[in-house]
Structures are given as C-alpha cells and as structure tokens.
Amino acid sequence: MPQFKTYTARLVRTLPLSDYTKHLEFEMKDLPRFGFVAGQWLSFKHRKADGEEITRAYSIASPPGENNRFALCLNRVENGFMSNFLCDLPEGGEIECQGPFGDFILRPPMRDLLFIATGTGIAPFRGILQWLLADSTRHQNKSMTLIFGNRTEKDIYYHEEFLDLAERHEKFRYLPTLSRGDERWAGLRGYVQEHVPDIAAGRSDMHAYICGLDKMVKANRDLLKSLGWDRKSILYEKYD
Ligand SMILES: Cc1cc2nc3c(=O)[nH]c(=O)nc-3n(C[C@H](O)[C@H](O)[C@H](O)COP(=O)(O)OP(=O)(O)OC[C@H]3O[C@@H](n4cnc5c(N)ncnc54)[C@H](O)[C@@H]3O)c2cc1C
C-alpha cells in the first residue's frame, strides 16, 4: 500500500449555503502552496469518541491557485459522523486529510462540455468552471453548459456566482432546474435528465461530466448512451 502524506487543514471561513449545507474554506497548515487539479477530492479523517477512525471523501469546490487554500461544499447527512463533524467545526478548527485524489478532471483534447450536477455534486464543477473561465486558453472557446438540479430555489448553491459567470462569459450556459420550484420560478423545471437531450442529442462529439448520487448519475449515463454517446465521453463521480 502506498503511504500518502497526511496534512492538517485549518478551517478559516464558513458560509451557510442552506439550512443543511455549508461552504467551508480551509488552509493547509505549514504549506505555502497546495497543488491539485480542479475536480479532485480529499480524504478527511477523524477519530470518533470510541476510538474508531472514520475517513470520508469530499470534492474540492474551488480552483487551484498559488496558495494553500481549498473549499468544500458540504451537506449534513442525517446521523452521519463526518459531514456533521465538519459542519460543526468552528473557524480555526483543524482536521487531518490526505490527497488530492481522483480522476474526475478535464480530459484532453478540449471539447464542448456538459456538466450535470445535483445538490453538493456541484462542488467539483465550481472548481472546474472557475478554473476554465479564468483564462480563455483553458476553455479554448469551447461551449460549457451546466445543468444543476435542486428541489427549490433556496437549495441552489452558488446561484449568484453561476449567474454572474454566465453573464460575463458567453460560452458558459447555466441551466438551474427545480423539481419543486414555486410559481415565481421562471427557469427550468423537473429532473436534470429531462433537459439533457436538448443539449446532448446528436452531440456525441462533446464530453459530459456527471456528479452526485448514484441514482442520478446512472439515469444520466444511461440516457447519454441511449443518445448514441460513447461511454468514454462520459465521466462521473458518485457520492454514495
Ligand atoms: C469521491 C467522493 C466525493 C464526495 N464529495 C462530497 C462533497 O463534496 N460534499 C458532500 O456533502 N459529500 C460528498 N461525498 C459524500 C461523503 O463522502 C460522505 O459519504 C457523506 O458526507 C456522509 O458521510 P458521513 O460520515 O456524514 O455519514 P455516514 O456515517 O457515512 O452515513 C450515514 C448514513 O447516511 C447514508 N449516506 C452516506 N452518504 C450519503 C450521501 N452522500 N447522501 C445521503 N446519504 C448518505 C449512509 O448510507 C448512512 O445510512 C463524496 C463522496 C465521494 C465518494
């Protein structure tokens, strides 16, 4: 088994994203710069009161930069140990982690891109999109579409950020869709997969990235394959 270096991450800023979800910003202690590729995840570990060591994966929700910082987008899972431990961590609190890990990262050559997320599955796409849109040589003028599914408008994490990115970058299309939107909601309705054919039918020259819970990931992979997509053009990250 390879030995991975263990880092200590210190929580520097917390922002509520909804009643059950938080944006957490950390810095790696004693490191001037922490390198990773947008879309990767970290493995966090902490010991329970009974001595059992728990490790859980969390996607990095920020782009890499010239510093030691990274962010998480974290949902409290009912009776879950790690998600509640991290959501209850006070600013200045510390936790051990290892990584970065994972190959849910942009694949060359650059193609038109479809990102599909529900809930905290948005985390890797926040990092990937901020990284891509910061420099046109990265996206090479390809189109980027994000279909982001949630129940209600208050559940749309980072909504203002994505609206702002879409306003500033004509190649980026932001399509939030609500399964239980109220009558004031003027955007898309229903599940993410209901809107995928509009973007993806006849477009097997694109790459799709899907992130969230298994059921949603499977529904969208099956749909893309039924639209004639090669499975190698479909990358996914499952949270459960
Ligand atoms: C590669 C990867 C990246 C991930 N990134 C994120 C992320 O960015 N943000 C995030 O919030 N989570 C993410 N997860 C999920 C995360 O790793 C944990 O599974 C989740 O936080 C629950 O851990 P816990 O210790 O709180 O609960 P546990 O004690 O493990 O579980 C408690 C109960 O909840 C159920 N459960 C477990 N996971 C989930 C889940 N994700 N949703 C609903 N029910 C669940 C279990 O079946 C169990 O019954 C990621 C998972 C993977 C594999």
The ligand as a Gaussian input file, in Angstrom:
#p B3LYP/6-31G(d) Opt

LIG

0 1
 C      -15.396000      10.970000      -4.338000
 C      -16.455000      11.490000      -3.367000
 C      -16.618000      12.862000      -3.202000
 C      -17.584000      13.346000      -2.321000
 N      -17.743000      14.693000      -2.202000
 C      -18.709000      15.194000      -1.401000
 C      -18.925000      16.614000      -1.322000
 O      -18.243000      17.414000      -1.994000
 N      -19.891000      17.058000      -0.476000
 C      -20.671000      16.206000       0.269000
 O      -21.533000      16.696000       1.019000
 N      -20.486000      14.854000       0.217000
 C      -19.520000      14.328000      -0.591000
 N      -19.317000      12.964000      -0.641000
 C      -20.055000      12.085000       0.315000
 C      -19.216000      11.941000       1.612000
 O      -18.002000      11.247000       1.356000
 C      -19.931000      11.155000       2.718000
 O      -20.400000       9.929000       2.203000
 C      -21.106000      11.895000       3.324000
 O      -20.701000      13.172000       3.819000
 C      -21.680000      11.072000       4.502000
 O      -20.664000      10.834000       5.441000
 P      -20.991000      10.788000       6.998000
 O      -19.779000      10.248000       7.719000
 O      -21.550000      12.077000       7.473000
 O      -22.198000       9.754000       7.065000
 P      -22.145000       8.192000       7.283000
 O      -21.966000       7.969000       8.752000
 O      -21.179000       7.570000       6.340000
 O      -23.586000       7.754000       6.780000
 C      -24.793000       7.952000       7.500000
 C      -25.962000       7.440000       6.687000
 O      -26.174000       8.242000       5.510000
 C      -26.112000       7.470000       4.284000
 N      -25.299000       8.260000       3.337000
 C      -23.964000       8.179000       3.163000
 N      -23.538000       9.089000       2.264000
 C      -24.624000       9.769000       1.853000
 C      -24.813000      10.842000       0.961000
 N      -23.789000      11.388000       0.264000
 N      -26.070000      11.321000       0.833000
 C      -27.112000      10.774000       1.513000
 N      -26.974000       9.745000       2.381000
 C      -25.763000       9.246000       2.535000
 C      -25.436000       6.184000       4.670000
 O      -25.954000       5.121000       3.878000
 C      -25.786000       6.032000       6.151000
 O      -27.022000       5.393000       6.288000
 C      -18.379000      12.448000      -1.545000
 C      -18.197000      11.061000      -1.724000
 C      -17.262000      10.590000      -2.620000
 C      -17.102000       9.091000      -2.777000

